[in-house]
Amino acid sequence: MSDSAEPETPRPGQPVRGSQTGQPLNALFDLLGRRWTMTVVWALRDGGATFRELQTRSGGIAASVLNTRLRELREAGLVENGEDGYALTDLGHGLIEAGAPLTAWADHWAAALSNLDD
């Protein structure tokens, strides 16, 4: 890892937070667990966006943080920067598809907790 405050972009097979061996799932969780990363990925799920559009879709994320997250997501092969702005790659769309069961579970969890509060 570099000496900078922000660790390098997690990659399978390289040491990451939680795994010295860089197990692919640990590398993915390290990447997605970074502040704002899932927000950026989620903001791109329905189509590409310019930097400013993505900043707005992401709830006003600071430009410096958005730049860092986009760099990491590009290095991880999940986002690309084309003529029309940023968009998910095929891998990025696959991540959204793979996350669908977790999204459904989270919705169920939210409803269950809401019922407990009633």
C-alpha positions as CSV (number, residue, x, y, z in Angstrom):
1,M,0.0,0.0,0.0
2,S,1.1,3.6,-0.6
3,D,2.0,6.0,2.1
4,S,-0.9,8.3,1.2
5,A,-3.8,8.8,3.6
6,E,-6.1,6.9,1.3
7,P,-5.2,3.2,0.7
8,E,-4.6,2.1,-2.9
9,T,-7.6,0.8,-4.9
10,P,-8.4,-2.7,-3.5
11,R,-7.6,-5.5,-5.9
12,P,-8.1,-9.3,-5.6
13,G,-4.9,-11.0,-4.7
14,Q,-3.3,-8.0,-3.0
15,P,-3.5,-7.3,0.7
16,V,-6.6,-5.3,1.6
17,R,-8.3,-4.3,4.8
18,G,-9.5,-7.5,6.4
19,S,-7.4,-9.9,4.3
20,Q,-3.7,-10.2,3.9
21,T,-4.3,-12.6,1.0
22,G,-6.6,-10.3,-0.9
23,Q,-9.5,-12.7,-1.1
24,P,-11.7,-11.4,-3.9
25,L,-14.8,-10.9,-1.6
26,N,-12.6,-9.0,0.9
27,A,-11.2,-6.8,-1.8
28,L,-14.7,-6.0,-3.0
29,F,-16.0,-5.2,0.5
30,D,-12.9,-3.0,1.0
31,L,-13.7,-1.1,-2.2
32,L,-17.5,-0.9,-1.6
33,G,-17.1,-0.1,2.1
34,R,-15.3,3.2,1.4
35,R,-17.4,6.3,2.1
36,W,-19.6,7.3,-0.8
37,T,-18.5,4.4,-3.1
38,M,-21.9,2.6,-3.1
39,T,-23.7,5.9,-3.5
40,V,-21.7,6.7,-6.7
41,V,-22.3,3.2,-8.1
42,W,-26.0,3.4,-7.2
43,A,-26.2,6.8,-8.8
44,L,-25.0,5.3,-12.1
45,R,-27.3,2.3,-12.1
46,D,-29.9,3.9,-14.5
47,G,-27.4,5.6,-16.8
48,G,-24.3,7.7,-17.3
49,A,-23.8,11.2,-16.0
50,T,-21.4,14.1,-16.2
51,F,-19.3,14.9,-13.2
52,R,-21.7,17.6,-12.0
53,E,-24.8,15.4,-12.6
54,L,-23.2,12.6,-10.7
55,Q,-22.3,14.9,-7.9
56,T,-25.9,16.0,-7.7
57,R,-27.2,12.4,-8.0
58,S,-24.9,11.4,-5.2
59,G,-26.3,14.0,-2.7
60,G,-23.7,16.7,-3.0
61,I,-20.5,14.7,-2.5
62,A,-17.4,16.8,-2.3
63,A,-15.6,17.1,-5.7
64,S,-12.4,15.8,-4.2
65,V,-14.0,12.7,-2.8
66,L,-16.0,12.1,-5.9
67,N,-12.8,12.3,-8.0
68,T,-11.1,9.8,-5.7
69,R,-14.0,7.4,-5.8
70,L,-14.3,7.6,-9.6
71,R,-10.6,6.9,-9.9
72,E,-10.9,3.9,-7.7
73,L,-14.0,2.6,-9.5
74,R,-12.3,3.1,-12.9
75,E,-9.1,1.3,-11.6
76,A,-11.4,-1.5,-10.4
77,G,-13.1,-1.8,-13.8
78,L,-16.5,-0.9,-12.6
79,V,-16.8,2.6,-14.1
80,E,-15.6,4.2,-17.3
81,N,-15.3,7.8,-18.4
82,G,-16.6,8.3,-22.0
83,E,-17.6,11.2,-24.1
84,D,-21.0,11.5,-22.4
85,G,-19.6,11.3,-18.9
86,Y,-19.2,8.5,-16.4
87,A,-21.0,5.1,-16.8
88,L,-21.0,1.7,-15.3
89,T,-19.0,-0.9,-17.3
90,D,-20.3,-4.4,-17.9
91,L,-18.7,-5.4,-14.6
92,G,-20.4,-2.5,-12.9
93,H,-23.8,-3.5,-14.2
94,G,-23.0,-7.1,-13.0
95,L,-22.3,-5.7,-9.6
96,I,-25.8,-4.0,-9.6
97,E,-27.4,-7.3,-10.7
98,A,-25.5,-9.3,-8.1
99,G,-26.6,-6.8,-5.4
100,A,-30.3,-7.2,-6.2
101,P,-30.9,-9.9,-3.6
102,L,-29.1,-7.8,-1.0
103,T,-31.3,-4.8,-2.0
104,A,-34.4,-7.0,-1.6
105,W,-33.2,-8.2,1.8
106,A,-32.4,-4.6,2.9
107,D,-35.9,-3.5,1.9
108,H,-37.4,-6.5,3.9
109,W,-35.1,-5.6,6.9
110,A,-36.3,-2.0,6.8
111,A,-39.9,-3.0,6.8
112,A,-39.3,-5.5,9.6
113,L,-37.7,-2.8,11.7
114,S,-40.4,-0.3,10.9
115,N,-43.0,-2.9,12.1
116,L,-41.0,-3.2,15.4
117,D,-41.3,0.6,15.9
118,D,-45.0,0.6,15.4
